[in-house]
C-alpha cells in the first residue's frame, strides 16, 4: 500500500507551471483581457465595419463616387440617396464609403512607415548609445519641436499635393514618437541577461537588435501604432481640408468637408456624413488602442 502511493501520486499530479508554454499563455491572456473589455470590443468591431466598407465599397455603394447629377444637387437624404447629395449631385453615401478606402490606407500605410523607421532608429540609438544616440535623438527632438500638422503642411507644400505625398508627410511627422518609445524600451531591455547572453555567444549587433531587443520592445510600439492610426487619419483629413491631400474627384473625407462647409445652413447633410465618419473611425482606433494597452500592460498580466 505504502509503496504504491508515490507512484499513483506522480501519475495524478498536474504538470508543473514551468512546463506550460508561458509565451502562448501570456498572449492568450492578453487576448481574453482585450475581448473582455467592452470599449475595446466596440472599437474592434467598428474597425472591422470600416475595413469592410473600404474593401467592398464598389459592391456596397449604390453609385460611383464621381457620378454627377446637376439636376439633383444638394438634395436632402431620401430613399434614393441615404445621405443626400452634394453640390455636384453626387451621392454622399457612396462617396463616404469610397472615402473609407483613402482614410484607412493613409492611416495604415503612414503608421507602418513611421513605426518601421522610428523603431529601427530608436533601438539603434538606445543600444549604441554615445554619439549615435545623441545624433539620432537630437534630430527627433527638432522634429518634435514643430506641431505635426504644420510640419506635414510644409512637407506637402514642398513636394506638391496628392495622396502619396500626404502619406509620406504623415509618416515622417510621426517617426519621432516611435523612435522615443523604442529607445526608452531598449535602454531598459539591453541590461537584461538574455541580451548579455546573446552578446556573449558572439551574435552581431544587428542580430541582437532585430532578434532579441525589438521583439521584447514590441508591445508599447504596437499600442502606440494603434492609437497613431487615429492621429494619422486626422492629419490626413486636415491636409485634405486644406486642399493638400488627395485631389478631386477623389472622395477624401477632409476634402468633402472643405467642399460642403459653405452649405452648412442649407445642406448640412453634405458635411455631416464625412464629419461623423472621421469622428467614428478615430474613436474606434482610440477605443481599440486603449483596450490593447490594458491587455498588454505587464503589471496587469502579472497580477493574473
C-alpha positions in Angstrom: 0.0 0.0 0.0 2.7 2.4 1.0 4.9 1.7 -2.0 2.1 2.4 -4.5 1.2 5.8 -3.1 4.1 7.8 -4.6 3.7 6.2 -8.0 -0.1 7.0 -8.1 0.5 10.5 -6.8 3.1 11.0 -9.6 0.6 9.9 -12.2 -2.2 12.2 -11.0 -0.1 15.3 -10.3 -0.6 18.2 -12.7 2.2 19.3 -15.0 4.4 22.0 -13.4 3.7 25.6 -14.4 7.2 25.9 -15.8 6.4 23.2 -18.4 3.5 25.2 -19.8 4.0 27.4 -22.9 4.4 30.7 -21.0 4.6 32.9 -24.1 1.5 31.4 -25.6 -0.4 31.6 -22.3 0.5 35.3 -22.0 -0.8 36.1 -25.4 -4.0 34.2 -24.8 -4.5 36.0 -21.5 -3.9 39.3 -23.3 -6.5 38.4 -26.0 -9.0 37.4 -23.3 -8.4 40.7 -21.5 -8.8 42.7 -24.7 -12.0 40.9 -25.7 -13.4 41.2 -22.2 -13.1 45.0 -22.3 -16.4 46.3 -23.7 -14.8 49.5 -25.0 -12.0 47.6 -26.8 -14.5 45.2 -28.2 -16.7 48.0 -29.5 -13.7 49.7 -31.1 -12.5 46.5 -32.8 -16.0 45.8 -34.2 -16.2 49.4 -35.6 -12.8 49.0 -37.2 -14.0 45.8 -38.9 -17.0 47.6 -40.2 -14.9 50.4 -41.7 -12.5 47.8 -43.2 -15.4 46.0 -44.8 -16.7 49.3 -46.2 -13.2 50.2 -47.6 -12.6 46.8 -49.2 -16.1 46.2 -50.7 -17.0 49.9 -51.4 -17.6 49.2 -55.2 -20.1 46.4 -54.4 -21.8 48.2 -51.5 -22.1 51.8 -52.9 -25.2 52.3 -55.0 -23.4 54.9 -57.2 -20.0 55.7 -58.3 -18.1 58.2 -56.2 -17.9 60.7 -59.2 -21.3 60.2 -60.7 -22.6 63.7 -61.1 -26.3 64.8 -61.5 -26.6 68.6 -61.5 -30.3 68.4 -61.6 -30.3 66.6 -58.2 -27.7 68.7 -56.5 -27.9 69.3 -52.7 -30.9 67.0 -52.3 -31.7 66.0 -48.7 -31.5 62.4 -47.5 -34.0 60.1 -49.2 -34.6 56.5 -50.2 -32.6 57.1 -53.4 -29.7 58.9 -51.6 -29.5 57.9 -48.0 -27.1 60.7 -47.0 -28.3 63.2 -49.6 -26.3 64.7 -52.5 -23.5 67.3 -52.6 -23.1 70.4 -54.7 -22.5 68.4 -57.9 -25.3 66.0 -57.3 -23.0 63.1 -56.2 -24.3 60.6 -53.8 -22.8 61.4 -50.4 -23.3 57.9 -49.0 -21.3 56.4 -51.9 -18.5 58.9 -51.5 -18.3 58.3 -47.8 -17.9 54.5 -48.5 -15.2 55.1 -51.1 -13.6 57.7 -48.7 -13.0 55.0 -46.2 -10.5 53.4 -48.6 -8.5 56.6 -48.7 -8.5 57.3 -45.0 -7.8 53.7 -43.9 -5.0 53.5 -46.5 -3.4 56.7 -45.3 -3.7 55.6 -41.7 -2.3 52.1 -42.1 0.5 52.8 -44.6 1.7 56.0 -42.9 1.8 54.4 -39.5 3.5 51.3 -40.9 6.2 53.5 -42.4 6.6 55.6 -39.2 6.6 52.5 -37.0 9.3 50.7 -39.0 11.6 53.7 -39.4 11.1 55.0 -35.8 11.6 51.6 -34.2 14.8 51.0 -36.1 16.2 54.4 -35.2 15.1 54.1 -31.6 16.6 50.7 -30.9 19.8 51.7 -32.7 20.1 54.9 -30.6 19.3 53.1 -27.3 21.6 50.1 -28.0 24.6 52.0 -29.4 24.4 55.0 -27.0 27.1 57.7 -27.2 27.3 59.9 -30.2 25.0 57.8 -32.3 22.3 58.1 -29.7 22.8 61.8 -29.3 22.7 62.5 -33.1 19.6 60.5 -33.7 17.6 61.8 -30.8 18.6 65.4 -31.4 17.1 65.1 -34.9 14.0 63.6 -33.3 13.8 66.5 -30.8 14.0 69.0 -33.6 11.1 67.3 -35.4 9.0 67.2 -32.3 9.6 71.0 -31.8 7.1 71.6 -34.7 3.4 70.8 -34.4 2.8 67.7 -36.5 0.2 69.3 -38.8 2.4 72.3 -39.5 5.4 70.0 -40.4 3.1 67.9 -42.6 1.8 71.0 -44.4 5.4 72.1 -45.0 6.4 68.7 -46.4 3.4 68.5 -48.7 3.8 72.1 -49.8 7.4 71.4 -50.9 6.5 68.1 -52.7 3.1 69.1 -54.0 -0.4 68.0 -53.1 -1.5 64.4 -53.6 -2.3 61.2 -51.8 1.2 59.8 -52.0 2.8 62.9 -50.6 0.1 63.0 -47.8 1.1 59.5 -46.8 4.8 60.4 -46.8 4.2 63.6 -44.8 2.1 61.9 -42.2 4.6 59.1 -41.9 7.6 61.4 -41.4 6.0 63.6 -38.7 5.2 60.5 -36.7 8.6 58.9 -36.8 9.9 60.7 -33.6 7.1 59.2 -31.5 8.1 55.7 -32.2 11.8 56.4 -32.0 11.4 57.7 -28.5 9.3 54.8 -27.4 11.7 52.3 -28.9 14.7 54.0 -27.4 13.2 54.0 -23.9 12.3 50.3 -24.2 15.8 49.4 -25.5 17.6 51.2 -22.6 15.7 49.0 -20.1 16.0 45.8 -22.1 19.7 45.9 -23.1 20.8 45.3 -19.5 18.8 42.1 -19.2 20.6 38.8 -19.0 19.3 37.4 -22.3 20.8 40.3 -24.2 24.1 39.8 -22.4 24.0 36.1 -23.3 23.3 36.9 -27.0 26.3 39.2 -27.0 28.5 36.7 -25.1 28.0 34.0 -27.8 29.2 36.4 -30.4 25.9 37.5 -32.0 26.3 40.5 -34.3 24.8 43.8 -33.2 22.2 43.9 -35.9 21.1 40.4 -34.9 20.8 41.3 -31.3 18.7 44.3 -32.2 16.3 42.5 -34.6 16.1 39.1 -32.9 16.4 40.0 -29.2 15.7 43.6 -28.5 13.0 44.5 -31.0 10.6 41.6 -30.2 10.7 42.5 -26.5 10.1 46.2 -27.2 7.2 45.5 -29.5 4.3 45.8 -27.0 4.4 49.6 -26.4 5.1 50.1 -30.1 2.1 48.1 -31.2 -0.2 50.0 -28.7 1.1 53.4 -29.9 0.7 52.3 -33.6 -3.0 51.5 -33.0 -3.5 54.9 -31.4 -1.3 56.5 -34.1 -3.6 55.4 -36.9 -6.3 57.6 -35.5 -3.9 60.6 -35.4 -2.7 59.8 -39.0 -6.3 59.8 -40.2 -7.0 63.2 -38.5 -3.8 64.6 -40.0 -4.7 63.4 -43.5 -8.2 64.9 -43.1 -6.7 68.2 -42.1 -4.5 68.2 -45.2 -7.4 67.2 -47.3 -9.5 70.1 -45.9 -6.7 72.5 -46.9 -6.6 71.1 -50.4 -3.2 69.4 -49.9 -4.4 65.8 -49.7 -6.0 63.6 -52.2 -7.1 65.7 -55.2 -10.6 65.9 -56.7 -12.5 63.9 -57.7 -11.1 61.5 -55.0 -13.7 61.2 -52.2 -11.4 62.1 -49.3 -13.3 62.9 -46.1 -11.4 66.1 -45.3 -11.8 67.3 -48.9 -15.6 66.5 -48.7 -15.8 68.7 -45.6 -14.0 71.5 -47.4 -16.3 71.3 -50.4 -19.5 71.4 -48.3 -18.8 73.7 -45.3 -20.2 76.7 -47.2 -23.6 74.9 -47.5 -23.9 74.1 -43.8 -27.1 76.3 -43.4 -28.8 75.0 -46.5 -27.4 71.4 -46.9 -25.8 70.3 -43.7 -26.0 66.7 -44.6 -23.2 67.0 -47.1 -20.8 67.9 -44.3 -22.4 65.8 -41.6 -21.7 62.4 -43.1 -17.9 62.8 -43.7 -17.6 64.5 -40.3 -19.3 61.7 -38.5 -17.2 59.2 -40.4 -14.0 60.8 -39.3 -15.1 61.0 -35.7 -16.3 57.4 -35.7 -13.1 55.9 -37.2 -10.9 57.9 -34.9 -13.0 56.9 -31.9 -12.8 53.2 -33.0 -9.0 53.2 -33.1 -8.7 55.1 -29.8 -11.0 52.6 -28.1 -9.1 49.6 -29.5 -5.8 51.2 -28.6 -6.8 51.9 -25.0 -8.0 48.3 -24.7 -4.8 47.0 -26.3 -2.8 49.0 -23.8 -4.7 47.5 -20.8 -4.4 44.0 -22.3 -0.7 44.2 -22.8 0.2 46.0 -19.6 2.7 43.7 -17.9 1.6 44.9 -14.4 -1.9 43.7 -15.1 -0.8 40.5 -16.7 1.5 39.7 -13.7 -1.4 40.1 -11.3 -3.4 37.3 -13.0 
